[in-house]
């Protein structure tokens, strides 16, 4: 088998027949499959597949076949046809990778690369078929990763299955509900510790305005997509039960954009649902929109979106939804990309700089939260207002090892601690929220309260927090890092 393959490759590379079609295809296929393997979860729609196929593969084929036609037609160019093949293969791949990696063309670098490749081709042009074989071999890794992701994407979301009949719950009380999510905002206890060392005026303001603050609240997962997909499903996913667990979890955007038990329950109870987001991060894979209203249209999102190309000023969209005469109760999911989290710059000297950057944005989002709550209460003073972050600010950490594979208690709390404050406006039933300490159980407690059915509280999810372990270079295992009672597991136990 190996000898036969070796013979086939040798016959191909030593053969006299030119292969412009294969050369053009592989020159576009490699950057295409590389980009897809790195961004599959965010670009897995049919529209994206067709667009990137035409752009990378179709574009390379057109350029290659046009150049081949030209060199065949012009006698003076024909002797240099193999030189052209060699140069075009490298330059088309380089240009495609520049767009795939940086989302722009690095023109100066590509020009220097062109001069270098043109010079190299004077000696190596006869080996352009060997170059094709090398690129085919290189493409097997991203192709394999893409096929695995494709396999995972077609698996049913069995982890969403509820242990009881909560999906048919009948809500006896139907106030308007506002879930406001400041990205990466830690709770009061952590904001005051040594890493953050900041006294935010938001906590006393919320308390003075009738909010119940949950002081030791935390997320179950370390990133936005992971945290929100679990929250809107009222279930743990343990990073999606996929072959290779990643932060960019498969189908998480579909869940957040409305394909979830929570949105189904609200709609079944007559709610009109609104998603008001600052950017397109939750929609960048063109997933089906299940909310009745989303402030960002899919045709606003560029194909090469990095998640924050579209920026919305939220106040107008929120007020528009509040003022809309629907005749039904309303649910709002409002997401603000502040204060976010530090950039993990991998530089000791930048820790203080990143902390100051984060705290500056805390001050910004504090003012926005106060204005937003005031706007809601002026228009709708009997609603439930939930302010709940998705994860912590990660202040104090230098790199991704600090965020994931470590046994530092302060770092774990900096990752998982979240702001949680709810203005129940008299809707909370006594002790219904006594075990509400993490995001995953938010809606089960809310629906139990509004239905006045304590039976749904019997199936609260484990309040554990889960993370990835990056110590194995070939496989990221999932670990529980904080237990159900908030205890730190400094020697992590496996999730399952």
N, C-alpha and C positions, 0 to 999 in steps of 0.2 A: 504493500500500500504506500509506504513512504518512498520507496524507490520509484514507483510509478509516478507519484506526485513530483518527485525531484526531476524525473525525465521530462514530464510535461512542462515544468517551469523552464528547464534548459532549452527545450525545443522552442518555447515561446520567446525567450530572450535572445536566442541565436538566430531565429528565423528572419528572413528578408522582408516579409510582409509587414507594412506599416499598419498601425491600429489607431487611427485618429478618433474613432468613435469611443473605444474603450478608454483612451487617454483623456478625452474630454469628460467622459462620465466620471471616472475616478477622481479627476481634478475637482469636480464639484461635489462628489459624494462624500469625500473625506471631511471637508469643513461642515457639510450638512449634517452628517451623522455625529460629528464631534459636538456641534451646537445642540443638536437634539438630545444627545446623551447627558449633557450638562444641564439642560433646561427642560427636560421632558415634562415634569410635573406642572410646569408653568406654561407649556406650549403644546398640550396634548390634544388640541381640537383638530378636527378635519381641516378647518380653514387654515390653521397654522401649518399643517403637514403640506398642504397644496402650495401655500405661499413659499415656504422655505425650499420645497422641492424645485419649484420653478425658478426661484432666485438663484440658489446655489448650483443645482445640477443642470437645470435648463439653461441658465446663463453661461455656465462653463462650456456646455455642448455647443451653443451658438457661436461663442468666441472661437473655440477650437476648430469647429468644422468650417467656419468662415475663413480663418487663417489658413487652414489646409487647402481650401479651394483656391485662395489667392496664391499660395506658394506653388500650386500645381499649374496655374494658368500663366504665371509670369516666369519665363525661362531663366531669368537672372536670379530668381529667388529659389528655384527648385533644388539646387545643390545644398541649400541651407535648411531644408525642410526638417531634418532630424534635430538640428540646432533649435529650431522653433519649437518642436515638440518638448524638448528638454526644458527650455526656458518657460514655456507656457504652463507646463505641469506644475513647476515650483511656484511660479508667480500667481497662478489661479488659486492654488492651495493657500499660499501666503496671504493673498488678498481676502479670501473667504474666511480664514482664521482670524485675520485682523478684525473683520466685522463681527465674527462670532464671539470673540473674546472681549473686545473693547467696545463693541457696538458703534464703531467708527473705523474709517480707513486711515491708518497711520502712514500718511503720504510720503514723508521724508524717509522713513524706514523702508517703505516699499520701493522707493526710487533707488536707494543705496543697494537694496537687495537685488533689484533688476540689474544694476551694473555688475554686481558680483556674480550673479548667476549667468549673465551673458559671457563673462570672462571664463567661468568654469566650463561652460558648454563647449568651448573651443576644443577641449580635451575629452570631455565625457559625453558628448552628444550621442555617440553610438550606443550608450548604455541607458537610453531613456526607457527602454522596456524593463530593465532592472529597477529603475525608479518606480515604474508602475507596480511591479511586484511588491516592492517595499511599502508603498502606500496602501496596497490591498491588505498586507499583513498588519500595518498600523491601524487600519480601520476595523479590524476584528474586535478590538477591545471596546470602543464606543458602540459598535453595533451590538455586541453582546449585552452591554449595559442597557441599551435602548430596548432590546427584546425582553429583558427581564422586567423593566419598568412597564412595558406594554402588557406583559402577562399579569403583573400586579394590578394594572388599571382595570382589567376586566373581571377581577375577583369581586364577588358581592360584598357589600359592607356589612358582613354578618356581625361585626362587633357592635353595631348600632342596635341590635335586637334587645328589646326591653324585657326585664324579668317579670313584668306584670302588665296590667291593662291600662297603663298611664296614657297611652296614645289615644284612648277613647275617653279620657277624662272630660267631665262636663264642669265648666267653671261657673260657679254660682255668682261670683263677683267678677265684673269685667271693667276694671279701671283702665285707662290708658297706661301703657308701660313704656318707660324710656330707659334703655340700657346704653349708658355712655361709657365708652372705652378710651381712656387716655393710655397711649401705648407706653409700657415700661415704667409705670409709676409705682414705687414701693410703698409699703404701709408705714405708719407713723413710727413704730418701734425701730424699723431698719433705717428710716430716714434720719433718725437721731443717733445712730451708732457711729463707731469710729470711721467706717469707710465713707459714709455720706456726711455726717457731722453737720446737719442742716435742720433748721427749724422752719418748717413750712407753715404758712398761715392758713393753708387750706383746711387742715383737719379741724381746728377750732371753729372755723367759719361753717363747715358742714354740720358740726355738732350743734352750733347755735341756731342753725336753720332746720332743725328737726331730723337730721340724718342719724341713723344708727351706724356707728363706726365699728367694724370688725377688725380688732387690732392686730391679730396674728394671722390674718388671711394670707393664703398663698396660691399660686397656680399649680397645676398638676404636671405641667410640661414647660420647657424652657424657651419656647418660641411661639410667635403669634398664631401661625397656622395650626400647630399642634394643640395649643391651649384652646383656641376657639372651636375647632372641630369637635373636641371632646365636650366642651361646654354646651354647644348646641345639640349634641347627641345625648347628653346626660349619661354618657358612658365613657369608660376608658377605652382607648384604642391601642395603647402600648406601641405607638409609632406605626400603626397601621397593619401589623401582622404581615409584613412584606419580606422578600428575600434579603434585601439589604436596607435596614432602617436608616432613614435620613431625616434631617430637619424639614426639608421640603417634602412633606408627606403626601402620598398619592391620594387624590380625590378630596383633599381637605378643602380646597377652594369651592368645590361643588357643595359640600356640606355647609360652609359658612354663607354661601350665596343663596341658601334657602332649602337645599335638599336635605332636610334634617327633621327629626321627630318634633323638635321644638316649634319650628315654623308650621308644620302640619297640624299640631295641636292648636296653635293660635288661630289658624285659618278655620279649622273645624269648629271653633268656638266664635266665629264671626268677626275675628280681628282683621283689620287691614294692616298689612305689614310694610314697613319702610326701612330701607338701608341707606344711610347717609354716610358716605366715606370721604376722607380727604383725598385719597388717591386710588388707583386702580388695582392695588396689590391683590385684593381678594377676587378680582375678575379677570386677571391678565391671561388666563387660559381659555377665555371665551366660554366659560361654563354656563349652563342653562340658569337663567335668573328666575328664582322662585318667589322672591319678594314681589309685592304688588307695585312697589315703586323703588327704584334705585336711582340715585342722583347722577350716576355716571353711565352713559350709554356705551354699549360695546363698540360701536363704530368710532368712538372717541379714542379708543385705546390703540396705539401703534403696535404693529406686529413685533417690533424689536423693543417692546416695553421692558423696562427694568423694574417696574413696580411703582414708580413715582414720576412718570412722565406727565400724568394728568393731575393737576392740583385744583381742588375746589375750596372756595370760601364757604364754610359750612352754615353760617348763621342764616343766610337766605334760604337754603334748602330745608333747614330745620323749621324755620318759620312758615315756609310754604306748606310743609306737611301738616303742621299744627293747625293752620288756618283752613285747610281743605275740609269742605263739608262732606263727610262720608256717611254719616248716619250709623256708623259702626264704631266699636272701640278700636284703638290704634296701638300698634307696637312699633317702636323705633329702635333700631340698632345704629348707634352713632359712633363712628370711629375717628379718633384724632391722633395724628402721628406725632404726638408730643407726650412726655419728654423724650421718648424713644429710649435708646440705651447707648452706652459708650461703644466706641468703635473697635476696642480690643487691639490697640495699636502696636502691641508687642515691643514696648519701649518704656522702661522704668521712668524716664524723664517726663513722659507724657501723662502719667497717672493723675497728677494734680490738674493738669490742663484739661483732661477729659472730664474729671469730676466737676470743674468749674463750668465747662460746656453743658454738662447734664443739668446742673443746678440752675443755670440761666434759663434753660428750657422748662424746668419745673415752674419757675416764676411766670413764664409766658402762659403755660397751660393752666396755671392756677387762675389767672384772670379770665381765660376763656371758659373754664368750668363755671366760675361764678356768674359770668354773663349768660351762659347757656341755661344754667339752672334758674336764674332770675327770669329769663325769657319764657321758659316752660311754665313756671309758677304763675306768671302774669296771665298766661293764656289758659292754663289747665291746672288748677290748684288742688285737684283731688286724685292726681295720678300717682303711680309708683315710679320713683326715680332711682335708678341703680347706677352707681358709679363704680366700675370694676375694671381694673387693669388686666392685661393679658399675661404679663410676666414682669420680672424686676428690671432694674436699670443697669445691673452688672457693673456698677462702679467698683473700682479697686482691682479689677482683673486686667491682666496684660494680654491674654491670648485665648484661643479656643480650648486649649487644654484646661485652663482655669475654669472655663464655662462648663465643660463637660466632665472630663476625667480627672477629678481631684477629690481630696478628702478634707477640704477646708470648709469649716462650718460657716464662716462669714461669707465666703464666696457663694455657697449654696443658697444662703438666705438672700444674698444680693441678686441671685438669679430668679428665685421662686417667690419671694415676698411681693405682694401686690396690695395696692390701695383697694379697699372694699367699703363702700358706704351706701346705705339704702334708706331712702325716705319712704316708709311704708304707708304713711298717711292713714293710719288706723286699720289697715288691711291685714296686718300680721296677726296670726293666731298665737296665743301664748305657747312658748317652748317649741314652736314648729322649726325655728332656726337654730336650735341649741347645738346641732351638729354641722352647721353650715360654716365650714372653714376653708373650702377650696372651690375653685371655679366649676368643677364637674357637677357639683350638686346644686348649683344655683337654681336652675329651672325646675328641678324636682321639688325643691322646697317652695318655690314660687307657686307652682301648680297645686301643690298640696294645700297651701294657704288659700288660694282663690277658689278651690273646689270644696274647701272645708272637709277634706278627706285625709285624715292622718295615716290611712293604710299605705299611701304612696311613700311615706317616710320609712317604711320597713325595708325598702330596697335602695337606700342611698348607696352610692358607690364608695369604695375605699378612698379615703382622703390622702392617700400616698402621692408623692411627687416622683416623677420618673425622668430619667436622663439617659443620654447615650454615653457609652464608654468607648473612647477612641484609641485605647491602648493597643488593640489588635489592628495592624495596618490593612488587613484584608476584610475585616468584618466589624461593624459597629454594634455591639450588643447593648441591650436595653436593661437598665438597672433601676431599682427603687432606691432613691437617695434620702427620702424623708418618709417616715412611716405615718400610719393613719392618725396618730396622736401628735404628730409634729416632732417626733424624735429623729435626730440625725443618725443616718446609717453610714458612718464614716468608713466602714468596710462594706460597700454596697452589696445588697442581695439582688439576685436576678428577678426580673419582673414576673416571670412565670415559672 
